[in-house]
Amino acid sequence: MEKKKISCFIIMAVMILQSLCLYPVMGQTIKITKFTQSPANPVPNQSILFRVRTEGDTKEVYMSIDGDKEINFKRKSNNIWEVEKKLTIEGTRHIKVTAVDKDGQKDSVIDTIEVKARDNTKPEKETEATTETTTERVYTGNIEKPSEVTTEAEESSESLEGSDDFDGGEYSEENKIDERYFELSKGEDLEAINKAAGESVFMFIGESTFINKWAKEPIDPNNLNASSYIKNGYTLVPLRAIAEAFGADVSWNQEEKTAVITLSGKKILITAGSDIMKVGDGEIKIDASAEVKEGRVFVPLRAIAESFNKNVYYKDKFIGITNNGTSLTDNGFELIRLSVEAKFE
């Protein structure tokens, strides 16, 4: 009997130790590490940008204002989520933001925002400093301590990378990417960038897929070895995939080894092995000869811009091709690259 008691005691002790070991792991599957709102003190009907950064495999993020219906955030980059909202009622508004992972685990933060009446007494030329209110969560064991930090955007221009490492741990590569997205997006017209991305083509050198108007497609559905590449210092891209993405008709003359592209009433002829491209009644000398590889015609990237009247962007093996009249800043192009990596990784 005594042996049975000892045996039961040992089993219970093991179970308790197991639960203590498992609890912190289970409790840290998802975590909201940063919540921001800008501007800090909006007036009624002013657009407010809410941003959330999470850790863990986040499935969705949503918030409620004064206990009203849930508002879903959109994923922008890795674990960065955003939503824009206008508040019409003045006074203190109570906000609850919740993140959910794939297993249904949740983490929430609670904050307030002051919606103040418009001050019509200020001179028209008076300029207000841009402010951003940040609700940061400091984790010490199982104790959470929210703290309010307000930064005057015009008072400091130094880099903020790593400045909000309030968890006490080192940044992972993913956190650096998230933080980079935060920094690059300042001052950018995100709506215009999203619109441009939705009308454009993007691809990484060496990959068998490309992004066509925010949809991932194979360069050649029948040959996954077909991908853009670099040869003798020039970037060569798949002609048919790009041309058809912009609505062109493409045919191939096997006897003459020539691709015929018709776009907006203009006819373009590109012959494999030739560095001359015929556009309408004229000819253009291109950077390198077109060539057939993996059953597809590849042409120099700049030839696309010159013949199709498109804008071409290139950085760190990431290629962007947009309609003429759609221009992107270096920051805007990098924001799209980060978004593509997050959406299609």
TAGI-V111774 format. One record per residue. RES is the residue in one letter. PHI is phi in whole degrees, 0 to 359 (none if undefined). PSI is psi in degrees with one decimal (none if undefined). BURIAL is 1 if it has 24 or more other ideal C-beta (glycine too) atoms within 12 Angstrom, else 0. Layout:
BEGIN
RES,PHI,PSI,BURIAL ; RES,PHI,PSI,BURIAL
END
This chain:
BEGIN
M,none,-41.7,0 ; E,295,-37.8,0 ; K,295,-37.4,0 ; K,296,-39.9,0 ; K,298,-44.8,0 ; I,296,-41.5,0 ; S,297,-43.1,0 ; C,296,-39.6,0 ; F,297,-42.0,0 ; I,296,-43.7,0 ; I,299,-44.3,0 ; M,296,-40.4,0 ; A,297,-41.9,0 ; V,297,-42.7,0 ; M,297,-40.0,0 ; I,295,-43.6,0 ; L,297,-40.1,0 ; Q,298,-43.0,0 ; S,294,-36.4,0 ; L,292,-35.6,0 ; C,288,-37.6,0 ; L,283,-30.0,0 ; Y,303,-50.6,0 ; P,297,-34.2,0 ; V,294,-47.6,0 ; M,296,-35.5,0 ; G,285,-10.4,0 ; Q,248,18.9,0 ; T,294,-29.0,1 ; I,214,146.3,1 ; K,202,134.5,1 ; I,275,117.0,1 ; T,258,-15.4,1 ; K,201,137.5,1 ; F,225,124.3,1 ; T,232,157.6,1 ; Q,218,137.4,1 ; S,213,128.7,1 ; P,284,165.1,1 ; A,288,-40.0,1 ; N,236,79.5,1 ; P,285,162.3,1 ; V,258,164.4,1 ; P,306,137.7,0 ; N,69,13.1,0 ; Q,272,135.9,0 ; S,291,130.3,0 ; I,244,132.0,1 ; L,262,116.8,1 ; F,259,133.2,1 ; R,231,144.8,1 ; V,226,138.5,1 ; R,243,134.0,1 ; T,236,165.3,1 ; E,240,146.6,1 ; G,101,177.9,1 ; D,277,84.0,0 ; T,282,129.7,1 ; K,265,-41.8,0 ; E,204,157.8,1 ; V,225,134.9,1 ; Y,215,164.1,1 ; M,219,157.4,1 ; S,235,147.5,1 ; I,242,119.7,1 ; D,56,34.3,0 ; G,74,8.2,0 ; D,283,-173.9,0 ; K,302,153.9,0 ; E,287,141.6,0 ; I,244,120.6,1 ; N,278,137.0,0 ; F,274,157.8,1 ; K,252,136.8,0 ; R,290,129.8,1 ; K,252,-42.9,1 ; S,198,119.9,1 ; N,50,-112.2,1 ; N,254,34.8,1 ; I,255,131.1,1 ; W,231,144.8,1 ; E,220,153.3,1 ; V,205,145.4,1 ; E,252,140.9,0 ; K,210,142.9,1 ; K,252,132.8,0 ; L,253,130.5,1 ; T,261,-23.1,0 ; I,264,131.9,0 ; E,287,161.4,0 ; G,108,-170.3,0 ; T,279,124.7,0 ; R,250,134.6,1 ; H,261,126.4,0 ; I,242,136.0,1 ; K,233,122.6,1 ; V,249,132.9,1 ; T,232,134.2,1 ; A,248,142.3,1 ; V,232,136.5,1 ; D,262,-179.4,1 ; K,294,-20.6,0 ; D,266,3.8,0 ; G,89,0.9,0 ; Q,293,143.5,1 ; K,232,153.7,1 ; D,218,142.3,1 ; S,225,153.7,1 ; V,232,148.8,1 ; I,240,135.0,0 ; D,212,173.1,1 ; T,230,156.4,0 ; I,222,137.4,1 ; E,264,119.6,1 ; V,260,110.9,1 ; K,256,150.5,0 ; A,296,148.7,0 ; R,296,136.6,0 ; D,263,102.5,0 ; N,272,4.6,0 ; T,270,-10.7,0 ; K,285,144.2,0 ; P,298,149.0,0 ; E,297,-32.2,0 ; K,274,-4.9,0 ; E,291,133.9,0 ; T,251,129.8,0 ; E,263,142.5,0 ; A,291,140.2,0 ; T,282,130.4,0 ; T,236,155.4,0 ; E,223,126.3,1 ; T,266,129.5,1 ; T,241,125.1,1 ; T,262,108.8,1 ; E,254,144.4,1 ; R,249,122.9,1 ; V,261,123.5,0 ; Y,255,122.7,1 ; T,228,99.6,0 ; G,65,-125.7,0 ; N,258,14.1,0 ; I,257,128.2,0 ; E,253,132.4,0 ; K,231,103.7,0 ; P,288,140.6,0 ; S,226,145.9,0 ; E,259,129.1,0 ; V,231,125.1,0 ; T,245,128.1,0 ; T,245,133.6,1 ; E,272,111.4,0 ; A,298,-30.4,0 ; E,274,-8.7,0 ; E,271,-20.0,0 ; S,219,134.5,0 ; S,245,5.4,0 ; E,287,157.0,0 ; S,297,138.8,0 ; L,259,4.5,0 ; E,298,124.0,0 ; G,85,-4.8,0 ; S,286,-17.6,0 ; D,251,36.3,1 ; D,281,63.0,0 ; F,277,-4.2,1 ; D,279,-12.2,1 ; G,87,-4.9,0 ; G,255,168.5,0 ; E,282,150.7,0 ; Y,291,138.2,0 ; S,272,169.8,0 ; E,299,-35.7,0 ; E,296,-41.2,1 ; N,295,-35.9,1 ; K,295,-38.7,0 ; I,295,-44.0,1 ; D,300,-45.1,1 ; E,294,-35.9,1 ; R,296,-38.9,1 ; Y,298,-43.3,1 ; F,303,-47.5,1 ; E,291,-44.6,1 ; L,294,-30.9,1 ; S,284,-11.9,1 ; K,294,125.5,1 ; G,82,-1.8,0 ; E,268,148.3,1 ; D,274,90.4,0 ; L,296,-32.8,1 ; E,295,-42.2,0 ; A,293,-38.3,0 ; I,294,-44.0,1 ; N,298,-39.5,1 ; K,296,-43.9,0 ; A,297,-42.4,1 ; A,296,-34.4,1 ; G,286,-7.5,0 ; E,243,9.6,1 ; S,235,177.3,1 ; V,238,136.3,1 ; F,224,150.1,1 ; M,200,157.5,1 ; F,256,137.3,1 ; I,300,133.5,1 ; G,93,-6.9,0 ; E,260,145.0,1 ; S,274,2.9,1 ; T,237,164.1,1 ; F,218,163.1,1 ; I,259,115.0,1 ; N,246,103.9,1 ; K,53,49.3,0 ; W,67,22.3,0 ; A,237,135.4,0 ; K,273,125.8,0 ; E,227,151.1,1 ; P,284,144.3,1 ; I,296,-41.6,1 ; D,222,109.4,1 ; P,301,-22.8,0 ; N,261,-2.4,0 ; N,209,100.3,0 ; L,282,3.6,0 ; N,271,-10.5,0 ; A,284,121.0,1 ; S,204,157.7,1 ; S,294,156.4,1 ; Y,204,170.2,1 ; I,248,132.0,0 ; K,221,124.8,0 ; N,53,36.1,0 ; G,86,-0.5,0 ; Y,248,142.8,1 ; T,270,123.8,1 ; L,250,133.1,1 ; V,236,157.3,1 ; P,288,121.1,1 ; L,293,-52.7,1 ; R,298,-46.2,1 ; A,302,-44.1,1 ; I,287,-44.6,1 ; A,299,-45.9,1 ; E,291,-29.6,1 ; A,298,-29.8,1 ; F,261,15.9,1 ; G,88,13.9,0 ; A,275,155.1,1 ; D,264,133.4,0 ; V,233,132.5,1 ; S,227,162.0,0 ; W,232,124.6,1 ; N,264,101.6,0 ; Q,296,-38.4,0 ; E,296,-42.6,0 ; E,265,-2.2,0 ; K,53,46.7,0 ; T,234,133.3,1 ; A,267,133.4,1 ; V,246,118.8,1 ; I,244,131.3,1 ; T,242,118.8,0 ; L,222,119.4,1 ; S,54,41.4,0 ; G,81,-2.5,0 ; K,257,136.5,0 ; K,255,132.2,0 ; I,235,132.1,1 ; L,240,127.3,1 ; I,232,123.2,1 ; T,254,132.8,1 ; A,299,133.4,1 ; G,89,-3.9,0 ; S,248,145.4,1 ; D,256,19.1,0 ; I,247,128.9,1 ; M,244,127.9,1 ; K,269,122.9,1 ; V,237,107.8,1 ; G,63,-125.0,0 ; D,266,-1.0,0 ; G,249,178.5,0 ; E,230,146.6,0 ; I,231,130.5,1 ; K,276,124.7,0 ; I,259,166.8,1 ; D,300,-40.2,1 ; A,215,161.1,1 ; S,291,142.1,1 ; A,292,151.2,1 ; E,210,156.8,1 ; V,263,126.4,1 ; K,217,133.4,1 ; E,54,34.4,0 ; G,77,10.0,0 ; R,233,150.6,1 ; V,273,128.1,1 ; F,244,139.4,1 ; V,230,158.1,1 ; P,300,142.6,1 ; L,305,-42.9,1 ; R,294,-24.2,1 ; A,296,-32.6,1 ; I,298,-45.6,1 ; A,296,-43.1,1 ; E,288,-34.7,1 ; S,267,-36.0,1 ; F,267,-5.7,1 ; N,60,51.9,0 ; K,241,161.5,1 ; N,268,138.3,1 ; V,240,135.4,1 ; Y,234,143.7,1 ; Y,210,129.4,1 ; K,200,129.0,0 ; D,50,48.1,0 ; K,67,16.3,0 ; F,250,127.2,1 ; I,247,136.9,1 ; G,230,136.1,1 ; I,230,117.6,1 ; T,238,163.0,1 ; N,296,148.9,1 ; N,299,134.5,0 ; G,98,-13.0,0 ; T,256,106.4,1 ; S,248,148.2,0 ; L,235,140.0,1 ; T,284,168.6,0 ; D,302,-41.6,0 ; N,296,-43.1,1 ; G,298,-41.2,1 ; F,295,-39.7,1 ; E,292,-36.4,1 ; L,298,-40.2,1 ; I,294,-42.1,1 ; R,301,-45.3,1 ; L,297,-40.0,1 ; S,293,-40.2,1 ; V,297,-43.7,1 ; E,298,-39.9,1 ; A,289,-40.2,1 ; K,284,-34.8,0 ; F,241,19.7,0 ; E,289,none,0
END
